[in-house]
Amino acid sequence: MVDRYRLLQRAVEFIAMINAIDSLPRQPQAPDPLDCCGEGCVRCIHDIHEEAMHHYNYLLAAWKLRHPGAGPMSGTDEGEREDKPR
């Protein structure tokens, strides 16, 4: 029979490993205003950043569901910015 203490210890180590891998998603960096050429590109750098922000917000919401004690579900956490495309 497997030692219950050893089995529990392995489970705790596994959970710690998963938590280390499942880190908080990083917010995409806002483009510098000089990065835009201003010529009305079909996929402007600001459009690409907006898409990245939608993806980031999705990943962040999913991460918060997996880590309910990590912070509030609404508003911005420390270090988050609400960048808006122009």
C-alpha positions, 0 to 999 in steps of 0.5 A, a space after each residue: 500500500 502506498 504511504 498516504 503521507 508520501 502521496 499527499 506530499 507528491 500532490 502538494 509538490 505537483 500543485 505548487 509546480 502547476 501554480 508556478 507554471 500558471 503565472 499571471 498573464 502579462 499585459 501587452 505594451 502600448 505602442 509608442 505614438 511614433 510607431 504609427 505612420 498615420 497613413 490609415 493602414 488596414 491593420 494599424 499598430 493600434 488595431 493590433 494592440 487593441 486585439 492583443 488587449 482583448 486577448 490579454 483580458 480574456 487570459 486575465 479573466 480565465 487566470 482570475 477564475 483559476 486563482 480566486 484569492 489573487 485579487 478583485 474580479 473587476 477594476 484594474 490590478 496594480 500594474 495594469 493600465 487601460 490603454 485605449 487605441 486612438 
